[in-house]
Amino acid sequence: MRTRTCLLLAVATALLGLGLRRVVPVAPVDDTYRAVVQAYDPAKRP
């Protein structure tokens, strides 16, 4: 693949990702998810 094509694909992918991030709502983290993450925290393991 040519360098110009790779750069265009990279820029298009970045713009698509930013566009989706702005359009699609992100759900806030709930307490259940936080409990699971804390349970797997390696700093708290014996």
C-alpha positions as CSV (number, residue, x, y, z in Angstrom):
1,M,0.0,0.0,0.0
2,R,1.3,3.5,-0.8
3,T,2.2,5.9,2.0
4,R,-0.5,8.4,0.9
5,T,-3.2,5.7,1.0
6,C,-2.1,4.6,4.5
7,L,-2.1,8.2,5.8
8,L,-5.6,8.8,4.3
9,L,-6.9,5.6,5.9
10,A,-5.4,6.6,9.3
11,V,-6.9,10.0,9.1
12,A,-10.3,8.7,8.0
13,T,-10.3,6.1,10.9
14,A,-9.4,8.8,13.4
15,L,-12.1,11.1,12.2
16,L,-14.7,8.3,12.2
17,G,-13.7,7.3,15.8
18,L,-13.9,10.9,17.0
19,G,-17.3,11.3,15.3
20,L,-18.7,8.2,16.9
21,R,-17.4,9.3,20.3
22,R,-19.2,12.5,19.9
23,V,-22.5,11.0,18.6
24,V,-22.9,7.8,20.6
25,P,-23.7,8.4,24.3
26,V,-21.5,6.7,26.8
27,A,-23.3,5.2,29.9
28,P,-21.8,6.1,33.2
29,V,-20.1,3.4,35.3
30,D,-22.4,1.9,37.9
31,D,-21.6,0.6,41.4
32,T,-21.7,-3.1,40.3
33,Y,-19.0,-2.5,37.7
34,R,-16.9,-0.7,40.2
35,A,-17.2,-3.6,42.7
36,V,-16.0,-6.1,40.0
37,V,-13.1,-3.9,39.1
38,Q,-12.1,-3.5,42.7
39,A,-12.4,-7.3,43.3
40,Y,-9.8,-7.9,40.5
41,D,-7.4,-5.1,41.7
42,P,-4.0,-6.8,42.0
43,A,-2.9,-4.3,44.6
44,K,-5.5,-5.6,47.0
45,R,-4.6,-9.3,46.6
46,P,-2.8,-11.1,49.3
